[in-house]
Amino acid sequence: MSLTHLQDSVAATSRWPRAAVSLTGVVFVLLSPTTATAQAGPEVTPDLLEYVLPAADRFGPKRGDPPVFEGFRINNSNGNQTLVGYAFLTSDVPPEERGYNGPIDVLVGMDLEGTLTGVEVISYRESLRESRGDFLRRPSFQLQFGGKHITDVFRLRQDVDGITGATITVAAMATGIRNASRRVARAHLGRSGPDEFPRHIGTIDLDELDALSWEELFIDGLARQLIVPEGDSIRLSLSLVYLREPAIGEMLLGPSRFQEGIEGLGIRAEEDHLMMFGLSGPDSFVFRASTLLFAQGSDTISVSAEDFSLVGLLTEGKVQRQVRRAGLLSVDQDLDPSRPFEIVLDLSPEGGVFVTEYAVTGEEPVLAANPNSGRANAEPSDPEPPPLAVENTGSAVVESRLEADPTETLVGLARRTEGATPASSGPAADLSSFLFSGAEEDETALKTILGRTSVARVGGLLALLGLATWAFLGKGIRLRWITLAATLFLLGFIDGGFLSISHIIAGISVGPGVYLADIPLLLLVMFTLVTTLLWGRVFCGFLCPFGALQDFLEWIVPDKLRRELPRSVHGRALLVKYPILILVLAPALAGGGVSLFHYFEPFGTVFYWSASPLLWTIAIVFLGVSAIVPRFYCRYVCPLGAALAISSLLSPFRIRRVEQCNWCRVCEHKCPTGAIHGPNIDFKECVRCNICEIQLIERAGACGHEVEDIRQKLVKLPMAGAEGFY
């Protein structure tokens, strides 16, 4: 870059960002309320409860742990009522599965046999909704969950139909429904008798503890959890497990991470009580140790930052994939684990105080039935429902059966006392053994991901990535056009698997694990990241379907209609996309649910055929201007291009320049993004389209002449009154 060009860029930088930020700020104010409102969902109404549990005529208030709506059928002849099932929200049964951009709140109905009777999506945060429509609430998609049993695997593309381009969200919804249903079943259908419960973390056998899943630790009261809600989602979830011995910590965190936590605590690990902690939710990264304390009788034990020892990425143990952050906590020896104590999360004055009781040894009964009772700002508990005239035919038989066989389930007893013949096969027949087997909620992570991956989709993407690599390294114009056509139809119209700034937003909102949930997305992200860091914006030149669409427009539109912005305007306009990038990322960085990127990124509008007239108007304007000014959108607006432009500054393998470039202007005139100015290339704006490199290979323009010949001609030309060579 020449000194003059650098000075021009600095001058443009000092003038334009202020106006650009002001403009984008106005857009944010105008658009964000609309977007935020669009993401909100309806409350649970009697009609919704009847829809997901149609066999019920009446519903009790939400109560229990986890909380459920009990559904009753009324006998019209005598007015008696019989329990027929439960309805519950998946968000009430933590830990909550998170989709592409956040949690998905689903109302689920389940009968006493463990069969789902219906589901209804209540609300979900999904950036693709603006361009794709409300795809999760499509009746045909939701109806497929009715009739599934909790023992089913709910595996995407095998027993759950997917939605093209929404793999992560659909997989999270299916997993959330399955896991929440299993936890509700274990809590409300699976209690076998008074002799089995309660159990305590300080007395339970290690083998028995190892057989339990992470969720069952909370269901059985072996671990405790404090949840701070925020609207329909969870702001913070704090999980705590008392470690009576190191083996429990190794079981939960894995041996290597447990040892890492011990080393972080130092001498406190030997002198104090140890607990494992887990943090989830947007506030998990700003959690303050001083908000946690323990209360026992009249004693209060405070906690400081030095008492927490965070560990690294969890790759083993029960807590793997269950929380965002985890580690060990040391609690002062003043705490007596032989007596129950309170765990207090004090977020007052704004956030309130959240309390749960923990009994480690069971010397005294646990007083709090609800592990997330609030003190300062808790909602009043639901009033007890009026006495129900529940049919009690065979109740004596039920009691005697429970006494004789504590492992008998209420499901099996209900079937027997009604005189029905128990099924010898099928899902319901396996419910009892399933509830008490300690079955894992999930298969191994790799098996789960592979199970929902389309081999054809992965194969098609690998072929396209191979073609793009061949075209880029081979420096062939015809091969590049073939790649652009394949990109446009495969990633654009057929698969809808194009890369978007929304993927960066999802990584910020949900975490990098969102990329691991979809192998094709992971492949595309890794290819883009590696090629950008090595060579620059190869993705923009070969694998962006919207960029390909603009290139085809340039090819179709006659040359006489095309225009270029003046150099001074072009230099300033290049800066506009960077404030746009900041604008679309700001809500995710702030932990909010506002989505703005679809107003600046028309990919989803065009390739998902959005139903929004506003988004189509924006997309048509971008395409119309890009037909006249080549790659107008890529140059001046694209937030993903801005992110890749910043990353490309690290690229070591840049376009070679030769001495002839000091006088030649052929590549400058042919560059589709205006990145070349004389002998200099603004590399962050270069999309590695191969045009200028092919000119050099083919020795076009001044490259076809030796430097000495050019110099001799330049000496003669001024003498003849000429002003330039080309």
C-alpha positions, -999 to +999 in steps of 0.1 A: +000+000+000+014+034-010+018+063+015-008+083-004-033+055-004-027+049+033-033+085+041-065+085+021-077+054+040-069+070+074-087+102+064-117+082+053-116+062+086-117+094+106-148+108+088-170+078+081-174+057+112-191+084+131-218+088+105-221+050+100-224+043+137-251+070+140-270+055+110-268+019+123-278+031+158-310+046+143-317+013+125-311-006+158-336+015+176-362+013+149-359-025+143-350-041+176-384-038+193-401-055+164-376-083+164-377-088+201-415-090+201-415-115+173-394-139+194-419-139+222-444-169+226-478-174+240-484-184+276-497-219+286-535-218+283-562-244+290-566-249+252-529-257+248-531-282+277-561-299+262-543-300+228-512-319+242-532-341+266-566-346+249-577-374+272-579-350+301-610-329+310-595-309+338-560-298+348-546-290+382-521-262+389-485-266+380-467-282+409-442-309+418-405-314+411-401-312+382-433-291+380-462-306+359-499-300+352-518-331+363-545-340+338-577-357+350-606-374+332-641-367+347-666-395+349-698-378+338-720-403+356-707-397+391-683-368+388-653-388+399-619-379+384-590-401+373-555-391+367-546-398+330-513-380+325-491-350+328-484-318+308-451-300+313-428-274+298-394-285+288-380-253+302-392-264+337-370-295+335-334-284+335-308-286+321-325-271+291-314-280+255-304-250+235-311-247+198-292-227+171-296-194+189-311-203+223-336-224+243-367-240+228-397-240+251-421-269+243-453-280+261-455-318+262-483-341+271-475-376+284-499-404+296-493-428+325-477-453+301-448-430+292-462-422+257-463-387+244-498-375+235-489-342+219-464-314+218-467-277+211-438-252+206-445-223+230-415-201+222-380-203+208-352-179+200-342-185+164-326-160+141-337-179+110-374-173+118-374-140+101-364-155+068-377-190+071-410-184+089-421-201+121-408-235+109-409-253+143-446-247+148-456-263+115-483-288+124-468-315+102-435-313+121-450-312+156-475-340+150-447-366+145-439-365+183-473-377+193-473-415+200-436-417+207-425-434+239-399-422+263-378-452+255-375-441+219-342-425+209-357-394+191-329-395+166-329-370+138-334-384+103-341-418+117-372-416+139-376-378+138-380-360+106-356-330+101-360-296+084-334-288+058-310-261+070-322-263+106-304-294+118-291-279+150-324-265+162-345-296+153-320-319+170-320-298+201-358-297+202-361-335+198-334-341+225-351-316+248-385-333+245-370-367+250-348-359+280-375-338+297-401-366+293-377-391+308-370-369+338-407-363+344-414-400+340-387-409+365-400-383+390-437-389+387-442-424+373-411-441+386-412-439+424-412-475+435-420-472+472-410-456+505-380-479+511-359-467+481-360-429+487-346-406+499-310-414+492-281-391+502-248-383+485-229-389+518-242-424+522-250-438+487-228-466+474-202-456+447-214-482+423-250-472+427-240-435+422-220-443+391-251-460+376-271-428+378-272-402+351-265-365+357-302-357+358-311-385+382-287-370+408-310-340+410-342-360+409-331-382+438-318-352+458-282-363+456-273-329+440-289-295+442-295-268+417-304-231+419-320-216+388-324-179+381-351-174+355-353-146+330-386-145+311-390-178+293-354-187+295-328-194+322-304-166+331-282-187+354-281-223+366-258-233+395-254-270+403-236-283+434-226-318+445-210-326+478-178-347+474-174-369+504-144-385+487-122-379+457-137-408+437-170-389+434-152-358+420-134-380+395-167-396+385-183-362+378-154-343+362-131-370+351-098-378+368-076-352+349-100-323+354-106-332+390-069-332+397-067-298+379-093-284+402-075-298+433-043-281+422-061-249+417-074-249+453-041-258+468-041-262+506-078-255+508-085-288+490-071-306+521-085-285+548-120-276+537-151-295+525-152-300+487-181-295+463-182-298+425-200-269+409-214-264+374-226-232+358-249-228+328-268-199+312-257-165+298-246-153+333-223-182+338-193-162+326-200-132+349-209-153+380-196-137+412-184-159+440-195-134+466-232-140+457-230-176+471-232-185+508-241-214+530-264-211+560-267-237+588-287-228+619-275-194+630-242-197+612-235-182+578-205-193+557-194-169+530-175-178+498-148-159+480-132-161+445-102-180+460-126-208+470-134-215+433-112-235+410-124-236+374-113-264+352-108-266+314-128-282+287-148-312+300-141-343+279-152-370+304-173-375+335-210-372+341-209-334+338-196-335+303-219-316+279-242-307+308-228-273+319-208-245+304-183-241+332-173-264+360-148-269+388-143-274+425-155-253+454-140-254+489-163-247+519-151-238+553-149-266+579-175-247+600-201-264+578-213-296+594-223-321+567-241-343+591-269-318+594-289-302+565-278-268+554-291-241+530-274-230+498-282-194+492-276-174+460-280-138+469-286-116+438-304-089+456-316-062+453-324-065+416-322-103+412-336-116+445-325-144+467-326-181+458-324-209+483-323-247+483-317-272+512-292-299+510-290-330+532-257-348+527-261-377+552-298-377+559-295-374+597-324-349+595-351-347+568-348-323+539-373-296+545-375-280+511-394-302+486-387-277+458-350-273+452-354-238+438-375-220+463-371-182+462-370-159+493-370-123+483-388-122+451-403-156+447-438-160+433-464-172+458-468-210+456-499-224+438-528-230+462-536-266+468-563-278+445-597-288+460-601-324+471-606-347+442-631-375+441-606-399+425-618-433+416-603-458+441-613-491+426-587-516+436-568-492+460-564-520+486-548-541+459-525-513+450-514-508+486-508-545+492-489-548+459-466-519+469-459-536+503-453-570+487-431-557+458-415-523+462-402-524+427-437-525+412-445-493+392-477-474+395-482-478+357-482-516+360-505-515+390-530-492+373-531-516+344-537-546+366-563-531+389-583-520+359-585-556+348-565-551+316-540-577+303-505-563+305-488-561+272-461-587+267-441-565+244-439-529+232-426-497+248-450-497+277-439-531+288-404-519+292-412-487+312-406-501+346-371-515+338-363-483+319-372-460+347-351-478+372-322-489+350-302-456+353-302-455+315-281-427+301-300-397+286-277-396+256-256-419+236-219-410+232-215-376+216-199-389+184-226-416+180-254-390+185-239-366+159-232-394+134-267-407+139-284-375+127-259-368+099-270-372+063-243-391+044-255-376+011-253-341+024-218-346+038-207-362+005-221-334-016-204-308+006-170-326+005-172-328-033-180-290-035-151-282-011-128-303-032-140-286-064-134-252-048-099-261-037-091-274-072-105-243-088-086-220-065-052-237-067-056-246-104-062-209-114-087-217-141-115-193-150-138-220-164-133-242-134-142-212-111-175-206-130-183-243-126-176-240-089-198-209-086-227-226-103-224-256-080-222-233-050-253-214-060-275-244-065-261-268-038-254-244-009-280-219-020-312-233-034-309-271-028-293-276+006-295-241+022-263-249+040-245-216+032-223-199+058-238-168+074-230-142+101-257-160+121-233-188+127-209-164+145-239-151+165-249-187+173-214-195+185-215-164+208-250-171+221-249-209+225-211-217+225-187-233+201-204-266+206-231-255+182-208-262+153-201-298+166-238-306+164-239-304+126-210-321+107-216-303+073-216-269+091-184-279+110-167-288+077-177-256+061-167-235+091-133-252+093-126-249+056-135-212+057-114-206+088-083-224+075-084-210+039-090-174+052-061-176+076-038-190+049-048-173+017-075-148+025-112-147+015-113-178-006-148-185+008-161-152-007-147-159-041-158-195-044-183-208-018-207-179-010-239-185-029-250-149-027-216-138-041-220-163-069-254-149-076-239-114-079-211-128-103-238-143-125-257-110-125-225-092-136-221-118-164-257-113-176-259-075-174-244-057-204-211-038-199-227-005-209-250-006-179-223-013-153-209+015-132-182+019-106-183+042-076-158+071-078-125+061-061-130+086-032-165+073-025-154+037-029-127+041-002-152+055+023-180+031+014-157+001+021-158+010+058-196+008+062-197-030+066-176-029+098-201-009+119-228-032+105-208-062+117-206-046+152-243-038+151-254-074+143-230-089+168-237-065+197-270-081+209-253-116+211-223-102+229-246-084+254-266-117+260-298-104+244-323-121+222-325-094+194-317-105+159-308-079+133-285-096+108-313-106+084-319-069+076-283-067+063-278-103+051-303-113+024-291-149+020-320-165+039-345-142+022-335-154-013-326-190-007-353-199+019-379-178+000-389-157+030-426-146+033-415-111+046-422-083+021-398-061+039-369-086+037-377-092+000-376-054-007-342-052+010-329-082-010-341-069-043-325-035-037-292-052-029-294-074-060-305-045-082-276-023-072-252-053-074-263-058-111-250-023-119-221-020-094-203-054-095-203-072-061-218-041-045-232-061-015-199-079-009-179-047-010-199-024+011-225-042+032-218-079+040-211-083+078-197-118+072-173-104+046-162-078+072-154-106+097-135-125+071-117-093+059-104-088+094-093-124+097-075-123+063-051-097+076-032-126+092-029-145+059+007-152+049+001-164+013-009-133-006-011-124-043+023-120-059+031-086-074+058-079-100+076-047-111+054-044-142+024-037-118+039-002-112+027+008-147+000-017-157-037-011-149-053-042-165-058-061-132-071-029-115-098-026-142-108-062-140-109-066-102-146-074-092-142-058-058-120-028-066-093-041-043-064-032-066-051+003-069-021+006-091+006-018-077-011-021-044-038-046-033-061-039-004-059-075+007-087-075+032-111-066+003-097-092-021-119-123-026-091-144-042-111-148-074-079-157-094-085-130-121-054-110-115-033-141-108-044-156-142-034-123-159+000-128-145+002-164-155-010-157-190+014-126-191-014-102-201-009-065-202+025-053-191+034-088-179+040-097-215+069-074-218+103-074-201+108-046-175+137-031-195+116-028-226+089-011-206+114+014-192+128+023-226+093+029-239+085+050-209+115+072-216+104+077-252+067+083-244+072+115-224+094+128-252+064+122-276+040+139-252+023+108-240+011+106-204+010+068-198+018+034-211-014+016-207 
